[in-house]
Amino acid sequence: MSPALPDIWYYVYLLISKKTKWIYIRCTNNLKKRLLEHSQGRVSSTKKMLPVELIYFEAYRSKGLAFGRGKNLKKYGSGLAKLKSRIGIGRAG
């Protein structure tokens, strides 16, 4: 018997500005809606860096785990550096 899926998932997501190459890290419980808000310029933090592209996301059952992961990616450069390397961001070529 498989465990029931949670009603709500929490997402850590990374956007990259196609204009500035800046990486934006945040969390949400509605990834599809949040990405639409970013692309429409309705998020003040990313409005000036449009267009943006989703480059990575992780899903969590727990809000605390998702927000903790997001905080760690922002706070510790080595964690973000490892993730960027794993997904091929920042490599030449």
C-alpha positions as CSV (number, residue, x, y, z in Angstrom):
1,M,0.0,0.0,0.0
2,S,1.4,3.4,-1.0
3,P,1.2,6.3,1.4
4,A,-1.3,9.1,0.5
5,L,0.1,12.1,-1.3
6,P,-0.1,15.3,0.6
7,D,-2.7,17.9,-0.5
8,I,-0.1,20.6,-0.6
9,W,3.4,20.5,-1.8
10,Y,6.0,23.2,-1.1
11,Y,8.6,24.1,-3.7
12,V,12.0,25.6,-3.6
13,Y,12.6,27.1,-7.0
14,L,15.4,28.8,-8.9
15,L,14.9,31.4,-11.6
16,I,17.6,32.9,-13.8
17,S,17.3,36.3,-15.4
18,K,18.0,36.0,-19.1
19,K,18.9,39.7,-18.9
20,T,21.3,39.8,-16.0
21,K,22.1,36.1,-15.4
22,W,21.2,36.6,-11.7
23,I,19.7,33.6,-9.8
24,Y,16.6,34.1,-7.7
25,I,15.8,31.5,-5.0
26,R,12.4,31.3,-3.3
27,C,9.7,29.0,-2.0
28,T,6.0,28.6,-2.7
29,N,3.1,26.2,-2.3
30,N,1.8,27.0,-5.8
31,L,4.6,26.8,-8.3
32,K,2.5,27.2,-11.4
33,K,0.8,30.4,-10.1
34,R,4.0,31.9,-8.8
35,L,5.8,31.3,-12.1
36,L,2.9,33.1,-13.9
37,E,3.2,36.0,-11.5
38,H,6.9,36.3,-12.2
39,S,6.5,36.1,-16.0
40,Q,3.8,38.8,-15.9
41,G,6.0,41.2,-13.9
42,R,3.8,41.0,-10.8
43,V,6.7,40.2,-8.4
44,S,8.6,43.3,-7.4
45,S,11.8,41.3,-6.8
46,T,12.0,40.0,-10.3
47,K,10.2,42.7,-12.3
48,K,13.4,44.5,-13.4
49,M,15.2,41.2,-14.3
50,L,12.6,40.0,-16.8
51,P,12.5,37.7,-18.7
52,V,13.2,35.0,-16.2
53,E,13.4,31.2,-16.7
54,L,12.7,28.4,-14.2
55,I,16.0,26.4,-14.1
56,Y,15.3,24.1,-11.1
57,F,12.8,23.2,-8.4
58,E,12.5,20.7,-5.5
59,A,9.2,19.5,-4.0
60,Y,8.7,18.9,-0.3
61,R,5.8,17.7,1.8
62,S,6.7,20.0,4.7
63,K,6.7,23.8,4.6
64,G,9.5,23.8,7.1
65,L,11.8,21.6,5.0
66,A,11.2,23.6,1.9
67,F,11.8,27.0,3.5
68,G,14.8,25.6,5.4
69,R,16.3,24.3,2.1
70,G,15.7,27.7,0.4
71,K,17.3,29.5,3.3
72,N,20.4,27.2,3.2
73,L,20.8,27.8,-0.5
74,K,20.7,31.5,0.0
75,K,22.9,31.6,3.1
76,Y,25.6,29.1,2.2
77,G,27.3,29.7,-1.2
78,S,28.8,26.2,-1.3
79,G,25.4,24.6,-1.4
80,L,24.3,26.8,-4.2
81,A,27.6,26.2,-6.0
82,K,27.1,22.5,-5.8
83,L,23.6,22.7,-7.1
84,K,24.6,24.9,-9.9
85,S,27.4,22.5,-10.9
86,R,24.9,19.6,-10.7
87,I,22.4,21.2,-13.0
88,G,25.1,22.7,-15.4
89,I,24.8,26.4,-14.6
90,G,28.0,28.4,-14.8
91,R,30.0,26.0,-17.0
92,A,31.8,27.3,-20.0
93,G,30.4,26.2,-23.3
